[in-house]
């Protein structure tokens, strides 16, 4: 085979070796026509001549692409076992049984190229779409274009599948439980899978260093070695310093300082510093914690940009309330259905509600009865805290808010 007739009714060869030769010849001719196109553009020759050559290049590229698809169909059908007969590799001149590796080596096709051909053969609809779009855009189809389109479609399918899996998790609701009492004094002895909490900031306590030491080491001590912790703190230098100086239990590691940033809350307008539109979140992992379950790439940034709850939409119950979306992300990333999520500073219950919504067992403490009433109005079960930290369920007055 020494030439290719460029015509709409061409037929690909049948034998593997002949298809491989056909693809090589098409590639060489395409390279030659591309060189002619470059020369025509450089010399500024007639537009009609240029268009004719572009059409020839398009036809050759389509021939080459379909030949590569055919090669993929053939190599995909070849048994890999040594000594096994490959499909359509033996000619009348050579009837010896070949392995797939030998067949590829004979026609100088690498394993990577064969893998790419097989991927194209598995997605014929995308190949035809790439050819059609190249023609429509007066462009020349290529293997890299086809492979990129396949990659894009696979990524889109993975994202849709991940979203579907996330949606299914929200159908496994649990009941969140909140105890009215001091969470610092009632860290449960029974280990939990996730510590997710938003303690008072340095603006709300007299001595932030003493406060951090009073609760965090003990709370981290009771996280399972397979568990994790997310602790929101203010972004004030003294608060960051206080929490970063807290000694971490041996079975836990401070993995990262994450950032929650928002752009829908203005706050005051300082004259001597920049407007603060973020808060820090300390991310701890147990030494036996599994990999993050984070199928959506845009959720795995160390900076999480999610708008703060908006009172105008009726979903803001507290000044420093965290977004439900952010809570759900962290819970999904670090726990499984049925795991326990603990919050010693539950406030109006956002983290506990997120845990329950995703089929996790959420429980925690809140010292303010007013906040507990709001949590109850949001659907959380309220228990009065006894001396040992637990007690009978109490019916509280529903908050008017």
C-alpha positions in Angstrom: 0.0 0.0 0.0 1.8 3.1 -1.2 -0.9 5.7 -1.6 -4.3 6.8 -0.3 -7.1 8.0 -2.5 -8.8 10.9 -0.7 -12.5 10.4 -1.4 -15.7 10.2 0.6 -16.3 6.5 -0.2 -12.9 5.1 0.9 -12.8 1.8 2.7 -10.4 0.8 5.4 -8.3 -2.3 5.0 -9.3 -5.4 6.9 -6.0 -6.9 8.3 -4.4 -5.3 11.3 -1.0 -4.8 9.6 -2.7 -3.1 6.6 -4.7 -0.8 8.8 -1.6 0.2 10.6 0.2 1.0 7.3 -2.8 2.9 6.1 -2.7 5.1 9.2 1.0 5.8 8.8 0.6 6.8 5.2 -2.4 9.0 6.0 -0.3 10.7 8.7 2.6 11.3 6.3 0.3 12.8 3.7 -1.4 14.9 6.3 2.0 16.3 7.5 2.8 17.1 3.9 -0.4 19.0 3.3 -0.1 20.9 6.5 3.4 22.1 5.3 1.8 23.2 2.1 -0.9 25.1 4.0 1.8 26.9 6.0 3.6 27.8 2.8 0.5 29.2 1.2 -0.3 31.3 4.2 3.3 32.6 4.4 3.4 33.5 0.7 -0.1 35.0 0.7 -1.4 32.9 -2.2 -5.0 32.8 -3.4 -7.7 32.0 -0.8 -9.2 29.4 -3.0 -5.9 27.4 -3.1 -5.7 27.6 0.7 -9.3 26.4 1.2 -8.7 23.5 -1.2 -5.7 22.4 0.8 -7.5 22.8 4.1 -10.3 20.6 2.8 -7.7 18.0 1.7 -6.1 18.1 5.2 -9.5 17.7 6.8 -10.2 14.6 4.7 -6.9 13.1 5.4 -7.3 13.8 9.2 -10.7 12.1 9.1 -9.2 9.1 7.3 -6.4 8.8 9.8 -8.7 9.2 12.8 -11.1 6.5 11.6 -8.1 4.2 10.9 -6.9 4.8 14.5 -10.4 3.8 15.7 -10.2 0.6 13.7 -6.8 -0.2 15.1 -8.3 0.3 18.6 -11.1 -2.1 17.8 -8.6 -4.7 16.7 -6.1 -4.3 19.5 -8.9 -4.4 22.1 -9.9 -7.8 20.8 -6.4 -9.3 21.0 -5.8 -11.7 23.8 -2.9 -10.6 26.0 -1.8 -14.1 27.1 1.6 -15.3 25.7 1.1 -17.6 22.7 -2.6 -16.7 22.3 -3.7 -15.9 18.8 -4.4 -12.3 18.0 -7.3 -11.3 15.9 -6.5 -10.5 12.2 -2.7 -10.4 12.7 -1.6 -13.4 10.8 -1.2 -13.0 7.0 -0.8 -15.6 4.3 3.0 -15.1 4.6 3.1 -15.5 8.4 0.8 -18.0 10.1 2.7 -18.2 13.4 0.6 -17.3 16.4 1.5 -13.9 17.9 1.0 -12.2 21.2 -0.5 -8.7 21.3 2.9 -7.3 22.2 4.4 -8.9 19.2 1.7 -7.7 16.9 2.1 -4.1 18.1 5.9 -4.3 17.8 5.7 -5.5 14.3 3.8 -2.4 13.1 5.7 0.0 15.5 2.7 0.9 17.6 3.5 1.6 21.2 1.4 0.4 24.2 0.4 4.0 24.9 -0.8 4.5 21.3 -2.7 1.3 21.4 -4.4 2.4 24.6 -5.4 5.7 23.0 -6.7 3.9 20.0 -8.8 1.6 22.2 -10.2 4.5 24.1 -11.3 6.1 20.8 -12.8 2.9 19.7 -14.8 2.7 22.9 -16.3 6.2 22.2 -17.3 6.2 18.5 -19.9 8.8 19.1 -17.4 11.3 20.4 -15.1 10.6 17.4 -17.8 11.4 15.0 -18.7 14.5 17.1 -15.1 15.7 17.0 -15.0 15.2 13.2 -18.2 17.1 12.7 -17.2 20.0 15.0 -13.8 20.3 13.3 -15.5 20.6 9.9 -18.0 23.1 11.3 -15.2 25.2 12.7 -13.1 24.9 9.6 -10.6 23.0 11.6 -8.7 19.7 11.3 -9.6 16.9 13.6 -6.8 15.2 15.6 -6.3 12.4 18.0 -5.5 14.8 20.8 -8.8 16.6 20.2 -10.8 13.4 20.3 -9.0 12.3 23.5 -9.6 15.6 25.2 -13.3 15.4 24.3 -13.5 11.9 25.8 -11.7 13.1 28.9 -14.1 16.1 29.3 -17.1 13.8 28.9 -15.8 11.3 31.4 -15.2 14.1 33.9 -18.7 15.4 33.4 -20.1 12.0 33.9 -18.1 11.5 37.1 -19.3 14.9 38.4 -22.9 14.0 37.7 -22.4 10.6 39.4 -20.8 12.3 42.4 -23.7 14.7 42.7 -26.2 11.8 42.5 -24.4 10.0 45.3 -24.4 13.2 47.4 -28.1 13.6 46.8 -28.8 10.0 47.9 -27.0 10.7 51.2 -29.5 13.4 52.0 -32.3 10.8 51.9 -30.9 8.9 55.0 -32.1 11.3 57.6 -31.3 10.9 61.4 -32.6 12.8 64.4 -30.1 15.3 65.8 -29.9 15.6 69.6 -28.8 18.6 71.6 -28.2 18.7 75.3 -28.6 22.0 77.2 -25.5 22.4 79.2 -21.8 23.3 79.2 -20.1 21.3 76.4 -16.6 21.9 77.9 -17.5 20.0 81.0 -19.3 17.2 79.3 -17.0 15.9 76.6 -18.3 12.3 76.1 -16.0 9.4 77.0 -17.3 7.3 74.1 -15.1 8.1 71.0 -16.8 9.9 68.1 -15.9 9.9 64.4 -16.0 13.6 63.8 -15.5 16.7 65.9 -17.2 19.6 64.1 -17.6 22.8 66.1 -17.5 26.6 66.1 -16.4 27.7 69.6 -16.7 31.3 70.9 -14.1 33.6 69.5 -11.5 35.8 71.2 -14.0 38.7 71.0 -16.3 36.7 73.3 -13.9 35.3 76.0 -11.5 37.1 78.3 -8.4 34.8 77.8 -8.4 33.0 74.5 -5.3 31.0 75.3 -6.7 29.6 78.5 -10.1 29.0 76.8 -8.5 27.0 73.9 -6.5 24.9 76.4 -9.6 24.3 78.5 -11.5 22.2 75.9 -9.7 21.4 72.7 -7.1 18.8 73.9 -9.8 16.9 75.7 -12.2 17.1 72.7 -9.5 15.9 70.3 -8.5 13.1 72.7 -11.9 11.5 72.2 -11.9 11.6 68.4 -11.3 8.1 67.0 -7.9 7.4 65.4 -9.9 6.8 62.2 -11.7 10.2 62.7 -11.2 13.8 61.9 -11.9 17.2 63.4 -12.8 20.6 62.0 -12.6 23.5 64.4 -13.6 27.0 63.2 -11.8 29.9 64.9 -11.5 33.6 64.3 -8.8 34.9 62.0 -7.4 37.2 64.6 -3.6 36.8 65.2 -3.9 36.2 68.9 -6.6 33.6 68.4 -4.6 31.8 65.7 -1.6 31.8 68.0 -3.6 30.4 70.9 -5.0 27.5 69.0 -1.9 26.6 67.1 -0.1 26.3 70.4 -2.5 23.7 71.7 -0.8 20.3 72.2 -2.4 17.7 69.9 -3.0 14.1 71.1 -0.6 11.5 69.7 -3.3 9.9 67.6 -4.2 13.1 65.9 -2.4 15.5 63.5 -3.1 19.1 62.7 -3.2 18.6 58.9 -4.1 22.1 57.6 -5.5 25.5 58.4 -8.4 25.8 56.1 -10.1 29.1 55.1 -13.8 29.8 54.9 -14.3 33.0 52.9 -17.4 34.9 52.0 -18.3 38.0 50.0 -21.9 38.7 51.0 -21.3 40.1 54.5 -19.8 43.5 54.7 -19.4 44.1 58.4 -17.7 47.3 59.6 -15.4 49.5 57.6 -12.0 49.8 59.5 -9.6 52.6 58.7 -6.4 50.9 59.9 -6.6 47.5 58.4 -8.2 45.4 55.6 -11.8 44.2 55.7 -11.9 40.7 57.0 -14.0 38.3 55.0 -12.7 35.0 56.1 -12.4 32.7 59.1 -9.9 29.9 59.8 -10.8 26.3 60.3 -8.3 23.9 61.9 -8.4 20.5 60.2 -7.2 17.5 62.2 -6.9 13.9 61.1 -6.5 10.7 63.0 -3.4 8.7 62.3 -5.7 5.9 60.8 -8.2 8.2 59.1 -9.1 7.1 55.5 -8.7 9.3 52.5 -11.1 12.2 52.1 -14.3 11.3 50.3 -14.2 14.3 48.0 -15.3 13.4 44.5 -15.9 17.0 43.4 -12.7 18.9 42.8 -14.1 22.3 43.5 -14.9 21.1 47.1 -11.3 20.1 47.8 -9.7 23.6 47.9 -8.1 24.6 51.2 -10.0 27.9 50.7 -13.8 27.2 50.8 -15.7 30.1 49.2 -19.3 29.8 50.4 -21.6 32.7 51.1 -22.6 33.3 54.7 -26.2 32.6 55.7 -28.4 35.6 54.7 -31.0 36.9 57.1 -33.0 38.2 54.3 -33.6 34.6 53.1 -34.7 33.5 56.6 -31.8 31.0 57.2 -29.7 33.1 59.5 -30.3 32.5 63.2 -27.0 33.6 64.7 -24.3 36.2 63.9 -21.5 33.7 63.2 -23.7 30.9 61.9 -21.9 28.7 59.3 -23.5 27.8 56.0 -25.3 24.5 55.8 -23.5 23.7 52.5 -20.1 24.1 54.1 -21.1 21.9 57.1 -22.4 19.2 54.7 -19.2 19.2 52.7 -16.9 18.6 55.7 -19.2 15.9 57.0 -19.4 14.1 53.7 -15.6 14.4 53.2 -14.7 12.8 56.5 -17.5 10.5 57.6 -19.7 7.7 56.4 -23.4 7.0 56.9 -24.1 6.0 60.5 -20.9 7.7 61.9 -21.1 10.1 64.9 -20.6 13.8 64.7 -20.1 15.7 68.0 -20.3 19.5 68.5 -19.7 20.8 72.1 -20.7 24.4 71.0 -23.8 23.6 69.0 -25.4 27.1 69.2 -28.5 27.0 67.0 -27.7 23.5 65.6 -26.4 23.9 62.1 -23.7 21.2 62.3 -26.0 18.8 64.0 -28.7 19.3 61.4 -26.3 18.8 58.6 -25.1 15.5 60.2 -28.7 14.2 60.6 -29.6 15.2 57.1 -26.7 13.1 55.8 -27.6 10.0 57.8 -24.9 10.6 60.6 -25.7 10.7 64.3 -25.3 14.3 65.3 -25.3 15.3 69.0 -23.8 18.1 71.0 -24.2 20.7 73.8 -25.3 24.3 74.0 -25.2 26.4 77.1 -27.6 29.0 76.0 -31.3 28.1 76.4 -32.3 30.7 73.9 -30.0 29.2 71.2 -31.4 25.7 72.1 -34.9 26.9 71.5 -33.9 28.1 68.1 -32.3 24.7 67.4 -35.5 23.0 68.5 -37.5 25.2 66.1 -35.2 24.0 63.3 -36.0 20.3 64.1 -33.5 19.2 66.7 -34.4 17.0 69.6 -33.6 18.8 72.9 -32.6 17.1 76.2 -31.9 18.8 79.5 -28.4 18.1 80.6 -28.1 16.2 83.9 -25.0 15.9 86.1 -23.5 13.2 84.0 -24.2 15.1 80.8 -27.3 13.4 79.7 -30.9 13.5 80.8 -34.6 13.2 79.8 -36.0 14.9 76.8 -37.5 18.3 77.6 -40.1 20.2 75.6 -38.9 23.8 75.3 -40.8 26.8 74.3 -40.6 27.2 70.5 -38.6 30.3 69.5 -40.7 33.0 67.8 -37.9 33.7 65.3 
